[in-house]
Amino acid sequence: MRVAGGEDASAMRLLPWSGTGGKPCYVVGDGTGYVSRAADDVEEIQLDMADELLGHAADLLAEADATAPQLHFLAARLSESLVQIKRVAESRGSRLEATLPRAEGGGMSPG
């Protein structure tokens, strides 16, 4: 599949941020440009923040006296983080899939 400019669609990368209205953003290229490097940096920050949030969650959930507002706030932040990390996983999975050899007929051959 080709996209505008004649580039292969497999070179499309889902970016770790969304556009207007929450729509996904993509960059087309070989992964070495400014936007791709910025996306790498943002993904790293998102992964680090998720790790820190999990530590905070473990600490808060270990407390028997955590309040409902604290747990609500934690759940909201965990949900936001999960959306970000899911996008990172989808992006990386798509890029990995694009590097795998394809069998005849467009699908991968069984084991």
Secondary structure as GFF3:
##gff-version 3
##sequence-region A 1 111
A	DSSP	three_ten_helix	4	6	.	.	.	ID=ss1
A	DSSP	three_ten_helix	9	11	.	.	.	ID=ss2
A	DSSP	beta_strand	12	18	.	.	.	ID=ss3
A	DSSP	three_ten_helix	20	22	.	.	.	ID=ss4
A	DSSP	beta_strand	24	28	.	.	.	ID=ss5
A	DSSP	alpha_helix	34	62	.	.	.	ID=ss6
A	DSSP	alpha_helix	68	99	.	.	.	ID=ss7
###
